[in-house]
Structures are given as structure tokens and as C-alpha cells.
Amino acid sequence: MRRLLFIAVLIAGLTPQLASQELRLPNKDGSVKFGVLGDTGTGGSDQVAVAKELATWRTRFKFDFVVMMGDNLYGGEKARDFQKKFEIPYKALLDGGVKFYAALGNHDDAAIQRNYKPFNMNGERYYSFKPQNGVRFFALDSNYVDEKQLGWLDKELAASGSEWKIMFFHHPLYSSGETHGSADLQRGLLEPVFMKYGVNLVLAGHEHFYERIKPQKGIAYFTLGSSAKLRRGDLQKSALTAYGNDTDYTFILMEIVGDELYFQTINQKGTTIDAGSVRRVGKVEPTTTRTAQPVVPQAKPSPAQPGPRQEKK
Ligand SMILES: [Fe+2]
């Protein structure tokens, strides 16, 4: 019987009121460092403010790439729109060699965006990439979860072995948003595959707020659709919510060191609103009735969680 990676996660060391502009990530040499943006494509001043702050943080935390969870361009998608809603806001990052990897949202034209070189989609609606040995990202098209995409995903995950498996796409499978809420249809199709292969982390957008979901069936979920738009008052904190914010424009910095993924969520003013880590632990033998673990191990503080770093301003 095949062994599957036990991908139960542990969220540890969280303090809602993080006073600071301190870097709360280990910032280790050789780690996988990346940024997370969602629902960016307005070309407005709030997108620009978040972009500027993200570029400022890169002077201290040298992430190599950014994942985008869709709604990359609202409205027109002509060359001048790509300039206004992407190239100009993120110019400092693009000039600094940061790569962007996009997933498609409901406002995005797949035919145009998948062929737009700076989105690194290689002409596909869904794709995977491996920034480093041991870590693999999967960009899905949650607008159309058809048989073909599911077949591709199954094959890719089967081949990914013990790597970290990180999904990013537009529609959140779990959400406490009043406007949209959980994407039940997509969840019904995707969650069984995620569990079968031990997906560790799922990043989504669509909701114009930030919500860190309590681990569901051993998988960590973040929703971040507030990198340019906000829907204030829309987050109806629920039993799903570990932490949420619908008043700030935000991005996330993430870093993978071994079996620990650290995150720091920051607003447009550079203030940290959430931080902590997701840990993958252990392994489990599948049984005839269970293909992956439905159980999260006993919660305990992660010994690897560092204290705040004392950065000079
Ligand atoms: Fe959307």
C-alpha cells in the first residue's frame, strides 16, 4: 500500500495585535521566499499603495516571486490596461527580477492572460512550477474545474511525491464572506484530490478581505482578495475563521524552511496584521476507506517558531 505524506498542519505562535513593522520571518539563506497578492487589477491608488509597500519589504526580505490569485485585470485587457493595472504598479518588483505567477479569476480573460509573458502561465489555464527542490506550486483555474483539469491535477500530484504542495486559485473553498462564501461546487471537486495527495496549503482570492481559515481536514487555507479592493464589513467571522480583516489592503510574505512555512500578512501602511507558521508533520498509511488524513494532530506550539526579529528601521 502506498504511503502518503501526512500533511496535517499546525498553526502556531499567532498574536493578533502585532505592533509592528518588524520582519517576522526567519529570512534564511536558501529558503523559498515569495509574496502573495489577490484581486489586484484595478490600476487604482490602493493597488499602487500595496505594490509600493511590497517593494519596500523586499529590501529586507528578498523574495524571488509572487503568486497572484486572480482578478488580475478588472475591465479592459488591452496593452494599456496591462501597463496601468500590472506593469506600472509592480515596476519596481519587475525591474528587480521578481517573477509573477498568475491564476485566473472570474474577471480575467483566459485567452489573453495565459499568453501574457509576465504572468508566466506558458499559454495554459492551469500549470505547476517548482521554485526549488521539495516545493511545488499549482495554479488552478477555479472558474472551470472540468474533467480535463482534474485529470491533469491528479497526474501532477501523483508525480510530486513528498514535495510541499501549494495550490493557488481564485475561488475560496472555505470562506466566511457574506457576498460569496465558500465555493461549494469547487470544493466538492477539488478537496478529495487535495486530501488524496496531501496538499499542504491553499491560497485563494475573490473575497475582498483577508481570512486565515482554521485548518480543514489537515489543509491550511488563506483567502486574500484585498490587494487592491476592499469589501468592508463583508467578512462575517465564523467557526471557520482563525483570523480575519476586512478593513485593510493587504499582501502576504511567505517563507518555507524545511517542514515549516512562515507567513506574515501586512497592510498598505506596512503594519503587520497577522503572522505565524504552518507546519507539515508526520506520515500516515492510507486505508481502504481513507486516502488521506482527516485528523489534525494535537495542537502545540511549534518549537521552530521564532520570536520577533529586532530589525533596525
Ligand atoms: Fe473574483
Boltz pocket constraint, residues with backbone or C-beta under 6 A from the ligand:
constraints:
  - pocket:
      binder: B
      contacts: [[A, 71], [A, 105], [A, 106], [A, 107], [A, 170], [A, 205], [A, 206], [A, 207]]
      max_distance: 6.0
